[in-house]
Amino acid sequence: MQIKNAVALVTGANGGIGQYYVEALLTAGASRIYAGARNPKSLDAIAATDPQRIIPISLDIIDEKSVIAAAAKCSDVNLLINNAGIGLLKGFISATDLTSARSEMEVNYFGTLNMCRAFAPVLQANGGGAIVNMLSILAKVNLPMNASYCASKAAALLMTQGIRAELAAQGTLVIGVMPGTVDTEASKHFPPPKVAPEIVAQTALQAVIDEIEDVYPGEQAMQMAAQLLQDPKALEKAMAAMLPN
């Protein structure tokens, strides 16, 4: 699949990595980009960069009615980028209750699943296309200071694999993007190394072109992926030192 002339939808397009996906799609020549956010007004600045190609839409991925409405409105999409997500920096036991864990699962797992289910027939009607799910290398190893986030991304990783299997027959490529720490406002308190969000977006789009199903943007993610193959227990123990406050 080529990005040039593609019609894409980016969830969580109003901040973090989302705006960089929109910019990367513009640069790569996408013909139309639906930029989704719960508050479309938050997309005014990025939409103004190319109002002919960037179309803001109201989209709350945990609201099934909102997702179904988006699928009806964006019926020409052949590239779905599930970027919306949250991380609340909570442990499993140290958290005061399950509110944060439920919220992360609701957005990162069920919200992404909502989008995949709603847009699978849209992609099929448009020739198959591709789904890009923004995950994390923490889908494969737990960071205790952000423990329940890791669990939600692990669930999303297995969901990505299952959806990949189910949609193979309709020709839909399903990609899991697993960066390490991304240099955004949300990670400002995390130590380096960090990967630039524009690199994450560019790497993910290149994976669509090259049909690479699992991609690890940045040096940190690639090193951790290698460690998980060589000595996963050693990496688990190293991460275990980073406990929640």
N, C-alpha and C positions, 0 to 999 in steps of 0.2 A: 504494500500500500504506500502511496505517496501522500505527503502532506500538502503539496501544491494542489490547489483547487478542492481540498477536502472541506467538509462542513463539520465543524467541531462544536461540542458543548463542554464547557469547563465549569465544574461545581466549585464553590468557594473561591470565586474569581476575584473577590474584592480585597484580598490581602495574602500575606504569607507567600506561598509558592504560586498561588493561583494567578496573580497578575503577571508573573513571569511566563506562565504557560500561554497566556493570551498574547504577550509580546513575541514569544517564540513562534507561535502559530502565524502571527502577522508576517514575521520575517520569512517564514518558510513558504508563504504564499497561499495559506488557507483562504478559501473564497468567502466563507462566512464563519463567524465565531459567536456562538451564544454564550454569554458570560452570566453565570447564575450566582445569585446571592439572595439571602432572605430579605435584605433591603436593597432593591435595585438602585436607589439613589446613591448608595455607596460605590456604585460602578460608574458614576458620571465622569470622573476624571479619566479613567482608562478608556471608556467608550468614546470620549472626545478625541482620542488620538487617531481614530479611524471610524467615524460614525457610519460609514457605508458598509463596513464589514463587521463591526462589533455591535452585537445586539444584546443589551441587558435584559435579563428576564428574572422575575421573582421565582425563587426556588428554595424550598426548605426540604432537604432530603429525608428528614424523619417524618414528614407529613405526606402520607401516601396520596392524598388528593392533589397536593402541590406537584408531586412527582408525575402523576398521571397527566395533569394539565400540561406540564412541561413537555412530556413525550408527544402529546397531541399538537402542541404549538411548534415543536422542533422536529417535525416529521421527516426532514431532509438530512438529519445528522448521520454521518458515517464514521465519526470518531468521537467517542465518549471518554472524557477525562474526569475520573472520579477523584477529585483533589480535596474536597471538603473533609475536614477532620478536626478533632480536638485532642489535646493532651493536658491533663490537669495536675500532673506531678504529685500523685498520691501513691502510697504503698497499699498493700493488701490489708495488713493488720493494723498499721498505724493510722489509717484513715478513720475518722470519727464514725463514719457510716458508709453505706454502699452507694450513696448518691453519685459520687464521681465515677465509680466503676460502671454504674448503670448508664450514665450519660455518655461515657466513652464508647461503650458497647452499642448504645443506641445510634450514635452518629457514625462511628468508624466501621461498624459491622452492619447493623440493620439498615442504616441510611444508604451505604454503598450497595447493599443487596437490593434495596428498593429501586435504585437507579438501574442496576443491571437487569432486573426483571422487567422494568417498564420499557427499557430501550432495546432489549434483545430483539423484539419483532421489528422495531424501527430499523435497526442495523441489518436485519435479514432482508427487509424490503429494499434496502439501498445497497445490496450486493455483498453484505457480510461485515465489512469495515473492521473496526478495532475498538476495544475497551482498554483503557489505561487506568489501573488502580494504584493510587498513591499509598504505599505501605511504609515500611521502615525496616532496616536491618534488625530492629528490636522486635520484629515479628518472629525472629529466630532465636533470640536469647533475651532473658529478662534483665532489665535495669531496675533494681528495687526502688530507686527514688521516683520512678515513673511506672510502677509495676502494673497497674491496671490498664494503662495505655498500651503497654506491651502485649497484654493478654488480648485486648481488642484488635490489635494489629495482627496477632497470631491467628485469631479467628478469621480476620479478613484475608489473610494469606491462604488459608485452607479453602475459604470460599472462592477465592480467585482460581485456585486449581480446579475446584469442582465445576465452576462456571466455564472454565476453559474446555473441560471435557464435554460438557453439555452443548456448548455452542460450536464445537469443532465442525460438526456436520453442516452448519449453515455458513461456514467460511469466516467466522468471526475470530480474529486474533485477540487474545486476552493476555495482557502484560501486567506483571507485578513490578513496581518500582520501589526499590529498597535502599534508600540513602542512609547514611549515618546522620550526624548532627548537621542540620541545614542552617545557614547563616541568616536567620530571620529574627524578628522581634521576639518571638516566642522562645528562642534559644539563647537570648542575650546573656543569660547567667551561666551558660554551659561553657566549659573550656574548649579550646581548639584541639584537634583540627575540625574545621567546619567546611562544608561544601557550599558554594554560592548557589542560590536558588535558580539563577538563570542556567547554570550548568545542569542542575537536576532536570529542568524542563527540556533543555536541548538534548540531553542524553536520552530522555524518555521518548521524544519524538524521533530520534534516530533509531531507537529500538523498534518503533512502529515500521519505519522504512525497511530495516534489516530483519524484521520478524524475529526479534529476540524476546523470549517470553519472560525471562527474569533478568533484571538489570540492576546494577549496584553503583549508582553515581557517586563519585568521589573516592579519594584514597582511603578514608576511614572505613567506608562500607566494603570496599574490595578487600582490605586487610582482614576485617572481621569475618567476611564470607570465607576467606581462605582458612582462618583459624577454626571456623566451625567445621570445616572438612578435616583439618589436621588433628585438632585436640579440642573438641567442644567443651569438655569438662573444665579445662584450664580457663577458657574464656568465661564460662559460667562463674567460676570462682573469682576471677578478676572483677567481673561486673558486680558480684555480690558485696564487694567492699563499698559500693556507692549506695548507701542506705538513705531512706527518706529522713527529712529533718524531724 
